[in-house]
Amino acid sequence: MKKLLAFLCTLTIGLSCCGTVRLGALPAEGALPAPPSVSAEAAILVNASDGTVYFEKNADHPMGPASTTKLMTALVAAEQTDPSKTVTVAPEAVGIEGSSIYLIAEEKLTMRELLYALLLSSANDAAIAIAIEVAGSTEEFVRQMNVRAAELGLHSTQFCNPHGLYDEAHYTTARELSVIASAVLKHPLLREIVSTYKTTISHNGKPDKRLLVNHNKLLRTYEGAIGMKTGFTKKTGRTLVSAAEQNGLELIAVTLNAPDDWRDHTAMLDHGFACYEVVTLADAGSFFYHLPVSGGEKEQITLTNTEPLTLTLRKDHGEIAYRVETKTRFELAPVRSAKELGQVTVFCDGRSVTCPLVSTHGVDAKAPAKKGFFERILTFFTVE
């Protein structure tokens, strides 16, 4: 397909500033699978890079997130604090209800260690220690969590604490939790942490004395799993955010109140990878378009794409079309190399990707023609 696309672009040389050629859909190997049936009260499956929804169920229904709350706790902390910073555990962080790594008042850990405890062991005491360190108090930190939620465009999310213990005023939706998860995946340190299966951190000044094991068993059972966050309270039920990547496609799955969440996530991720793929239409520098040049040593200049042209599409997608737009119908020489002169856009099934087109080489202005014998004689006798 890449070769065909480049060839068809070459055929449109100099015809117009924009042209469109349609390419047939790729043949599908049988019908694609139907959407999965899930136990979750609310669920969603999205493309991690752009948020495109591939499956949903009650995705906008506000519900308790339980410990998946800690994804936002980690995001706020990681964005505001140096991970190497030493944190002295506040007394208020000791003896918190629920999951814990049994912090000791006044013991010292790095923010990085506390984030690992937060996301692997789901430690509620680590959540409080982080909140007090970052914002001075749990209340101020929760305010910052809600501000960050608003910045992400979330309208059905409200946090009352940094750990996710049940509160009827503490809620989000599957859709909005997927937005938070996407932001976490884009943060290099947090992506590293959630994808870690096992590590050790210090205990009261002694290094490597606390063993942390990730609660997300998909890291061991699902191909390409990145991990994310588990959660549970009696009132919210089981909550889970997971992510996985296969063949360049990265997916995020979210379930709220899901009795069979591991099966739900396996089914949702399987559905996404079975039905969608990243289609590379042209690698960087492999799409070519030729633009006429006036007054140059060459009559045209070659333009190429500076970035790969890729779209994530259903495997039974429709026709693919492209359009080239140039800033002018022709360029006046001289033209320098690597000059941006237009763009190419590829369309399919309501989706599109646009990439700049730059000149692959320069074109010098044509040298003045030498005068003939009689022109030189005439010039000699011409009186100015």
NUTOR-282928 format. One record per residue (C-alpha): x, y, z; residue number from 0. Coordinates in Angstrom, 1 decimal. Layout:
BEGIN
+--------+--------+--------+-----+
:   east :  north :     up : num :
+--------+--------+--------+-----+
:      X :      Y :      Z : NUM :
...
+--------+--------+--------+-----+
//
This chain:
BEGIN
+--------+--------+--------+-----+
:   east :  north :     up : num :
+--------+--------+--------+-----+
:    0.0 :    0.0 :    0.0 :   0 :
:    2.8 :    2.4 :    0.8 :   1 :
:    4.4 :    1.9 :   -2.6 :   2 :
:    1.0 :    2.4 :   -4.3 :   3 :
:    0.3 :    5.6 :   -2.4 :   4 :
:    3.7 :    7.0 :   -3.3 :   5 :
:    3.2 :    6.0 :   -7.0 :   6 :
:   -0.3 :    7.6 :   -7.2 :   7 :
:    1.1 :   10.9 :   -5.7 :   8 :
:    3.7 :   11.0 :   -8.4 :   9 :
:    1.0 :   10.7 :  -11.1 :  10 :
:   -0.5 :   14.0 :   -9.9 :  11 :
:    2.6 :   16.0 :  -10.7 :  12 :
:    1.8 :   19.7 :  -11.2 :  13 :
:   -1.9 :   19.1 :  -11.9 :  14 :
:   -3.3 :   21.1 :   -9.0 :  15 :
:   -2.6 :   22.2 :   -5.4 :  16 :
:   -4.6 :   19.4 :   -4.1 :  17 :
:   -5.6 :   16.0 :   -5.4 :  18 :
:   -7.5 :   13.0 :   -4.1 :  19 :
:   -7.0 :    9.3 :   -4.9 :  20 :
:   -9.0 :    6.6 :   -3.3 :  21 :
:   -7.5 :    3.3 :   -2.3 :  22 :
:   -9.6 :    0.2 :   -1.6 :  23 :
:  -10.1 :   -1.2 :    1.9 :  24 :
:   -7.8 :   -4.0 :    3.1 :  25 :
:   -9.4 :   -7.4 :    2.8 :  26 :
:  -10.7 :   -8.7 :    6.2 :  27 :
:  -10.1 :  -12.3 :    7.2 :  28 :
:  -13.7 :  -13.1 :    8.0 :  29 :
:  -16.1 :  -11.1 :   10.2 :  30 :
:  -14.6 :   -9.2 :   13.2 :  31 :
:  -15.7 :  -10.4 :   16.6 :  32 :
:  -18.8 :   -8.9 :   18.3 :  33 :
:  -18.3 :   -6.6 :   21.4 :  34 :
:  -17.7 :   -8.5 :   24.6 :  35 :
:  -20.2 :   -9.2 :   27.4 :  36 :
:  -18.8 :   -7.9 :   30.7 :  37 :
:  -19.8 :   -8.3 :   34.3 :  38 :
:  -19.0 :   -4.7 :   35.2 :  39 :
:  -21.7 :   -2.2 :   35.9 :  40 :
:  -19.7 :    0.4 :   34.0 :  41 :
:  -16.9 :   -0.1 :   31.5 :  42 :
:  -14.9 :    1.4 :   28.7 :  43 :
:  -12.1 :    0.5 :   26.3 :  44 :
:  -10.2 :    3.4 :   24.6 :  45 :
:   -7.2 :    4.1 :   22.5 :  46 :
:   -4.6 :    5.4 :   24.9 :  47 :
:   -3.1 :    7.9 :   22.5 :  48 :
:   -6.2 :    9.8 :   21.4 :  49 :
:   -9.1 :    8.6 :   23.6 :  50 :
:  -11.1 :    7.0 :   20.7 :  51 :
:  -13.7 :    4.7 :   22.3 :  52 :
:  -13.8 :    1.1 :   21.1 :  53 :
:  -16.3 :   -0.3 :   23.6 :  54 :
:  -18.4 :    1.2 :   26.4 :  55 :
:  -21.1 :    0.3 :   28.9 :  56 :
:  -22.7 :    2.9 :   31.2 :  57 :
:  -19.4 :    4.8 :   30.7 :  58 :
:  -20.9 :    8.1 :   32.0 :  59 :
:  -22.5 :    6.8 :   35.1 :  60 :
:  -20.8 :    8.3 :   38.3 :  61 :
:  -19.6 :    5.6 :   40.6 :  62 :
:  -17.0 :    5.1 :   43.4 :  63 :
:  -13.5 :    4.5 :   42.0 :  64 :
:  -12.0 :    2.9 :   45.2 :  65 :
:   -8.2 :    2.7 :   45.0 :  66 :
:   -8.1 :    3.6 :   41.3 :  67 :
:   -8.3 :    7.1 :   42.8 :  68 :
:   -4.5 :    6.7 :   43.4 :  69 :
:   -3.9 :    7.2 :   39.7 :  70 :
:   -4.8 :   10.9 :   40.2 :  71 :
:   -2.9 :   11.0 :   43.5 :  72 :
:    0.2 :    9.8 :   41.7 :  73 :
:   -0.3 :   12.2 :   38.8 :  74 :
:   -0.6 :   15.3 :   41.0 :  75 :
:    2.4 :   14.3 :   43.1 :  76 :
:    4.6 :   13.4 :   40.2 :  77 :
:    3.8 :   16.6 :   38.3 :  78 :
:    4.7 :   18.8 :   41.3 :  79 :
:    7.5 :   17.0 :   43.2 :  80 :
:   11.1 :   15.8 :   42.4 :  81 :
:   10.9 :   12.0 :   42.8 :  82 :
:   14.3 :   12.0 :   44.5 :  83 :
:   13.1 :   14.3 :   47.2 :  84 :
:   13.3 :   12.9 :   50.8 :  85 :
:   10.0 :   12.7 :   52.5 :  86 :
:    9.6 :   12.6 :   56.3 :  87 :
:    6.5 :   10.7 :   57.1 :  88 :
:    4.0 :   12.8 :   59.0 :  89 :
:    2.3 :   11.2 :   62.0 :  90 :
:   -1.1 :   11.7 :   60.4 :  91 :
:    0.0 :    9.1 :   57.7 :  92 :
:    0.5 :    6.3 :   60.2 :  93 :
:   -2.2 :    3.7 :   60.9 :  94 :
:   -4.5 :    4.6 :   58.0 :  95 :
:   -7.4 :    2.1 :   57.4 :  96 :
:   -7.1 :   -0.4 :   54.6 :  97 :
:   -4.1 :   -1.3 :   52.5 :  98 :
:   -0.8 :   -0.2 :   54.1 :  99 :
:    2.9 :   -0.6 :   54.1 : 100 :
:    3.0 :    0.3 :   57.8 : 101 :
:    4.8 :    3.5 :   57.6 : 102 :
:    6.5 :    4.7 :   60.8 : 103 :
:    6.2 :    8.4 :   61.9 : 104 :
:    9.2 :   10.4 :   61.1 : 105 :
:   10.8 :    7.7 :   58.9 : 106 :
:   12.3 :    8.9 :   55.7 : 107 :
:   11.6 :    7.7 :   52.2 : 108 :
:   12.0 :    9.3 :   48.7 : 109 :
:    8.9 :   10.4 :   46.9 : 110 :
:    9.7 :    7.8 :   44.3 : 111 :
:    9.5 :    5.0 :   46.9 : 112 :
:    6.2 :    6.4 :   48.2 : 113 :
:    4.8 :    6.4 :   44.6 : 114 :
:    5.9 :    2.8 :   44.1 : 115 :
:    4.1 :    1.9 :   47.4 : 116 :
:    1.0 :    3.8 :   46.3 : 117 :
:    0.7 :    2.2 :   42.9 : 118 :
:    2.0 :   -1.4 :   43.6 : 119 :
:    0.9 :   -2.1 :   47.1 : 120 :
:   -2.1 :    0.4 :   47.0 : 121 :
:   -0.8 :    1.8 :   50.3 : 122 :
:   -3.3 :    4.2 :   51.9 : 123 :
:   -0.7 :    5.4 :   54.3 : 124 :
:    1.6 :    6.3 :   51.4 : 125 :
:   -1.3 :    8.3 :   49.9 : 126 :
:   -1.6 :   10.4 :   53.0 : 127 :
:    2.2 :   10.8 :   53.3 : 128 :
:    2.4 :   12.0 :   49.7 : 129 :
:   -0.6 :   14.4 :   50.1 : 130 :
:    0.9 :   16.1 :   53.2 : 131 :
:    4.3 :   16.4 :   51.6 : 132 :
:    3.1 :   17.9 :   48.4 : 133 :
:    0.4 :   20.2 :   49.6 : 134 :
:    0.9 :   20.6 :   53.4 : 135 :
:   -2.4 :   18.9 :   54.2 : 136 :
:   -4.7 :   16.2 :   52.9 : 137 :
:   -7.4 :   18.8 :   52.4 : 138 :
:   -5.3 :   21.0 :   50.2 : 139 :
:   -4.0 :   18.1 :   48.2 : 140 :
:   -7.6 :   16.9 :   47.5 : 141 :
:   -8.4 :   20.4 :   46.3 : 142 :
:   -5.4 :   20.1 :   43.9 : 143 :
:   -6.7 :   16.7 :   42.7 : 144 :
:  -10.0 :   18.3 :   41.8 : 145 :
:   -8.3 :   21.2 :   40.1 : 146 :
:   -6.2 :   18.8 :   38.0 : 147 :
:   -9.4 :   16.9 :   37.1 : 148 :
:  -11.0 :   20.1 :   35.8 : 149 :
:   -7.8 :   20.8 :   33.8 : 150 :
:   -8.3 :   17.4 :   32.1 : 151 :
:  -11.8 :   18.4 :   31.2 : 152 :
:  -13.5 :   16.1 :   33.6 : 153 :
:  -17.0 :   17.2 :   34.7 : 154 :
:  -18.4 :   14.1 :   36.5 : 155 :
:  -15.4 :   13.5 :   38.8 : 156 :
:  -15.0 :   14.6 :   42.4 : 157 :
:  -12.4 :   13.5 :   44.9 : 158 :
:  -12.7 :   13.7 :   48.7 : 159 :
:   -9.5 :   11.9 :   49.7 : 160 :
:   -6.3 :   10.7 :   48.0 : 161 :
:   -6.7 :    6.9 :   48.6 : 162 :
:  -10.2 :    6.0 :   47.5 : 163 :
:  -11.8 :    4.8 :   50.8 : 164 :
:  -15.5 :    5.1 :   50.3 : 165 :
:  -17.3 :    8.4 :   50.5 : 166 :
:  -20.6 :    9.0 :   48.7 : 167 :
:  -19.3 :   12.4 :   47.5 : 168 :
:  -16.2 :   10.7 :   46.0 : 169 :
:  -16.9 :    9.5 :   42.5 : 170 :
:  -15.9 :    9.4 :   38.8 : 171 :
:  -17.0 :    7.7 :   35.6 : 172 :
:  -15.4 :    4.9 :   33.5 : 173 :
:  -14.9 :    7.4 :   30.7 : 174 :
:  -13.3 :   10.1 :   32.9 : 175 :
:  -11.1 :    7.5 :   34.7 : 176 :
:   -9.8 :    6.5 :   31.3 : 177 :
:   -8.7 :   10.1 :   30.7 : 178 :
:   -6.8 :   10.1 :   34.0 : 179 :
:   -5.2 :    6.8 :   33.1 : 180 :
:   -4.1 :    8.2 :   29.8 : 181 :
:   -2.4 :   11.2 :   31.5 : 182 :
:   -0.6 :    8.8 :   33.9 : 183 :
:    0.7 :    6.7 :   31.0 : 184 :
:    2.1 :    9.8 :   29.3 : 185 :
:    4.2 :   10.5 :   32.4 : 186 :
:    7.5 :    8.5 :   32.1 : 187 :
:    8.0 :    7.8 :   35.8 : 188 :
:    4.4 :    6.8 :   36.4 : 189 :
:    4.4 :    4.6 :   33.3 : 190 :
:    7.5 :    2.9 :   34.6 : 191 :
:    6.0 :    2.3 :   38.1 : 192 :
:    2.6 :    0.9 :   37.0 : 193 :
:    4.3 :   -1.5 :   34.7 : 194 :
:    6.6 :   -2.8 :   37.4 : 195 :
:    5.7 :   -6.3 :   38.8 : 196 :
:    7.9 :   -6.3 :   41.9 : 197 :
:   10.4 :   -4.1 :   43.7 : 198 :
:   11.8 :   -3.2 :   47.1 : 199 :
:   12.0 :    0.0 :   49.0 : 200 :
:   13.5 :    1.1 :   52.4 : 201 :
:   12.0 :    0.5 :   55.8 : 202 :
:   12.9 :    2.9 :   58.6 : 203 :
:   16.2 :    3.8 :   57.0 : 204 :
:   17.2 :    0.3 :   56.0 : 205 :
:   17.3 :   -0.1 :   52.2 : 206 :
:   15.4 :   -2.8 :   50.3 : 207 :
:   13.6 :   -4.1 :   53.3 : 208 :
:   10.0 :   -3.6 :   52.1 : 209 :
:    8.9 :   -5.9 :   49.2 : 210 :
:    6.2 :   -4.5 :   47.0 : 211 :
:    4.3 :   -6.7 :   44.5 : 212 :
:    1.9 :   -5.2 :   41.9 : 213 :
:   -1.7 :   -6.3 :   42.5 : 214 :
:   -2.4 :   -6.3 :   38.8 : 215 :
:   -2.1 :   -9.9 :   37.7 : 216 :
:   -2.5 :   -9.0 :   34.0 : 217 :
:    1.2 :   -8.1 :   34.1 : 218 :
:    1.8 :  -11.8 :   34.4 : 219 :
:   -1.0 :  -13.2 :   32.3 : 220 :
:   -1.7 :  -10.8 :   29.4 : 221 :
:    0.6 :  -10.2 :   26.4 : 222 :
:    1.8 :   -6.6 :   26.2 : 223 :
:    0.2 :   -5.6 :   29.6 : 224 :
:    1.5 :   -2.3 :   31.0 : 225 :
:   -0.4 :   -2.6 :   34.3 : 226 :
:   -2.3 :    0.3 :   35.9 : 227 :
:   -4.4 :    0.1 :   39.2 : 228 :
:   -6.7 :   -2.1 :   41.1 : 229 :
:   -9.3 :   -1.1 :   43.7 : 230 :
:  -11.9 :   -2.5 :   46.0 : 231 :
:  -14.2 :   -1.5 :   48.8 : 232 :
:  -17.4 :   -3.3 :   50.0 : 233 :
:  -19.6 :   -0.4 :   48.8 : 234 :
:  -17.9 :    0.2 :   45.4 : 235 :
:  -17.1 :   -3.4 :   44.5 : 236 :
:  -14.1 :   -4.3 :   42.4 : 237 :
:  -12.6 :   -1.5 :   40.2 : 238 :
:   -9.8 :   -1.9 :   37.7 : 239 :
:   -7.8 :    0.1 :   35.2 : 240 :
:   -5.5 :   -1.7 :   32.9 : 241 :
:   -3.5 :   -1.0 :   29.8 : 242 :
:   -1.7 :   -3.0 :   27.2 : 243 :
:    0.2 :   -2.5 :   23.9 : 244 :
:    0.4 :   -4.8 :   20.9 : 245 :
:    1.9 :   -4.0 :   17.5 : 246 :
:    2.0 :   -0.2 :   18.2 : 247 :
:   -1.6 :   -0.1 :   19.4 : 248 :
:   -2.0 :    0.9 :   23.1 : 249 :
:   -5.4 :    0.4 :   24.8 : 250 :
:   -6.8 :    1.4 :   28.2 : 251 :
:   -9.6 :   -0.6 :   29.8 : 252 :
:  -11.7 :    0.5 :   32.8 : 253 :
:  -14.3 :   -1.3 :   34.8 : 254 :
:  -16.3 :   -0.1 :   37.8 : 255 :
:  -18.1 :   -2.6 :   40.1 : 256 :
:  -17.0 :   -5.6 :   38.2 : 257 :
:  -17.4 :   -9.0 :   40.0 : 258 :
:  -15.3 :  -10.7 :   37.3 : 259 :
:  -12.9 :   -7.9 :   36.4 : 260 :
:   -9.9 :   -9.9 :   35.2 : 261 :
:  -12.1 :  -11.8 :   32.7 : 262 :
:  -13.8 :   -8.5 :   31.7 : 263 :
:  -10.4 :   -6.8 :   31.0 : 264 :
:   -9.0 :   -9.8 :   29.1 : 265 :
:  -12.2 :   -9.8 :   26.9 : 266 :
:  -12.2 :   -6.1 :   26.3 : 267 :
:   -8.5 :   -5.9 :   25.4 : 268 :
:   -8.8 :   -9.0 :   23.2 : 269 :
:  -11.7 :   -7.3 :   21.4 : 270 :
:   -9.7 :   -4.1 :   20.8 : 271 :
:   -6.6 :   -5.9 :   19.4 : 272 :
:   -8.8 :   -8.2 :   17.3 : 273 :
:  -10.7 :   -5.4 :   15.7 : 274 :
:   -8.3 :   -2.5 :   15.4 : 275 :
:   -4.8 :   -1.9 :   14.1 : 276 :
:   -2.3 :    0.8 :   13.4 : 277 :
:   -2.0 :    1.2 :    9.7 : 278 :
:    1.3 :    2.8 :    8.4 : 279 :
:    0.4 :    4.4 :    5.1 : 280 :
:    3.9 :    5.9 :    4.6 : 281 :
:    7.1 :    5.9 :    6.6 : 282 :
:    8.8 :    9.3 :    7.1 : 283 :
:   10.4 :   10.3 :    3.9 : 284 :
:    8.6 :    7.8 :    1.7 : 285 :
:    5.6 :    9.9 :    0.5 : 286 :
:    6.5 :   12.1 :   -2.6 : 287 :
:    4.8 :   14.9 :   -4.4 : 288 :
:    6.3 :   17.0 :   -7.2 : 289 :
:    5.7 :   20.8 :   -7.4 : 290 :
:    6.5 :   22.9 :  -10.4 : 291 :
:    9.3 :   25.5 :  -10.2 : 292 :
:    9.5 :   28.7 :  -12.3 : 293 :
:   12.9 :   30.2 :  -13.2 : 294 :
:   14.9 :   27.3 :  -11.8 : 295 :
:   17.6 :   25.0 :  -13.1 : 296 :
:   15.0 :   22.2 :  -12.6 : 297 :
:   11.4 :   22.4 :  -13.6 : 298 :
:   10.1 :   20.8 :  -10.4 : 299 :
:   10.9 :   20.1 :   -6.8 : 300 :
:   10.2 :   17.0 :   -4.8 : 301 :
:    8.3 :   17.3 :   -1.5 : 302 :
:    8.2 :   14.5 :    1.1 : 303 :
:    6.6 :   13.9 :    4.5 : 304 :
:    8.6 :   14.7 :    7.6 : 305 :
:    6.7 :   12.2 :    9.9 : 306 :
:    5.1 :    8.8 :    9.4 : 307 :
:    1.6 :    8.7 :    8.1 : 308 :
:   -0.3 :    6.4 :   10.4 : 309 :
:   -4.0 :    5.8 :   11.3 : 310 :
:   -5.6 :    3.5 :   13.8 : 311 :
:   -8.5 :    1.8 :   12.0 : 312 :
:  -10.8 :   -1.1 :   12.2 : 313 :
:   -9.4 :   -4.0 :   10.4 : 314 :
:  -12.4 :   -4.0 :    8.0 : 315 :
:  -12.0 :   -0.2 :    7.4 : 316 :
:  -13.3 :    1.6 :    4.3 : 317 :
:  -11.5 :    3.4 :    1.5 : 318 :
:   -8.4 :    5.4 :    2.3 : 319 :
:   -8.1 :    8.8 :    0.5 : 320 :
:   -5.4 :   11.4 :    0.6 : 321 :
:   -5.2 :   15.1 :   -0.2 : 322 :
:   -2.1 :   17.2 :   -0.9 : 323 :
:   -2.3 :   21.0 :   -0.3 : 324 :
:    0.6 :   23.3 :   -1.4 : 325 :
:    1.0 :   26.9 :   -0.4 : 326 :
:    1.3 :   27.9 :   -4.1 : 327 :
:    0.7 :   26.3 :   -7.5 : 328 :
:    4.4 :   26.7 :   -8.2 : 329 :
:    7.5 :   27.9 :   -6.5 : 330 :
:    9.8 :   30.7 :   -7.8 : 331 :
:   13.5 :   29.7 :   -7.8 : 332 :
:   15.7 :   29.7 :   -5.9 : 333 :
:   14.1 :   27.2 :   -3.4 : 334 :
:   16.1 :   26.0 :   -0.4 : 335 :
:   16.2 :   22.4 :    0.8 : 336 :
:   13.9 :   21.3 :    3.7 : 337 :
:   11.5 :   24.2 :    3.1 : 338 :
:    7.9 :   23.5 :    4.2 : 339 :
:    5.8 :   24.0 :    1.1 : 340 :
:    2.6 :   22.1 :    1.9 : 341 :
:    0.9 :   19.2 :    3.7 : 342 :
:   -0.6 :   15.9 :    3.1 : 343 :
:   -3.8 :   14.6 :    4.8 : 344 :
:   -5.0 :   11.0 :    4.8 : 345 :
:   -8.6 :   10.2 :    5.5 : 346 :
:  -10.5 :    7.0 :    6.3 : 347 :
:  -13.8 :    6.3 :    8.1 : 348 :
:  -14.0 :    9.8 :    9.5 : 349 :
:  -10.5 :    9.8 :   10.8 : 350 :
:   -7.5 :   11.7 :    9.4 : 351 :
:   -3.9 :   12.5 :    9.9 : 352 :
:   -2.0 :   15.5 :    8.5 : 353 :
:    1.8 :   15.9 :    8.0 : 354 :
:    3.9 :   18.7 :    6.6 : 355 :
:    5.6 :   18.3 :    3.2 : 356 :
:    9.1 :   19.7 :    2.8 : 357 :
:   11.5 :   20.0 :   -0.1 : 358 :
:   13.9 :   17.1 :   -0.4 : 359 :
:   16.5 :   19.3 :   -2.1 : 360 :
:   17.2 :   22.9 :   -3.3 : 361 :
:   16.7 :   24.3 :   -6.7 : 362 :
:   18.9 :   27.2 :   -7.9 : 363 :
:   17.7 :   30.0 :  -10.1 : 364 :
:   18.4 :   29.5 :  -13.7 : 365 :
:   21.6 :   31.4 :  -14.9 : 366 :
:   21.0 :   34.3 :  -17.3 : 367 :
:   21.3 :   33.1 :  -20.9 : 368 :
:   24.5 :   34.3 :  -22.7 : 369 :
:   23.9 :   37.0 :  -25.4 : 370 :
:   24.5 :   36.2 :  -29.0 : 371 :
:   26.9 :   38.0 :  -31.3 : 372 :
:   24.4 :   40.5 :  -32.8 : 373 :
:   22.9 :   41.2 :  -29.3 : 374 :
:   26.4 :   42.2 :  -28.0 : 375 :
:   27.0 :   44.5 :  -31.1 : 376 :
:   23.6 :   46.1 :  -30.5 : 377 :
:   24.4 :   46.6 :  -26.8 : 378 :
:   27.8 :   48.2 :  -27.8 : 379 :
:   26.1 :   50.9 :  -30.0 : 380 :
:   23.2 :   51.5 :  -27.7 : 381 :
:   23.2 :   55.0 :  -26.2 : 382 :
:   21.8 :   55.3 :  -22.8 : 383 :
+--------+--------+--------+-----+
//
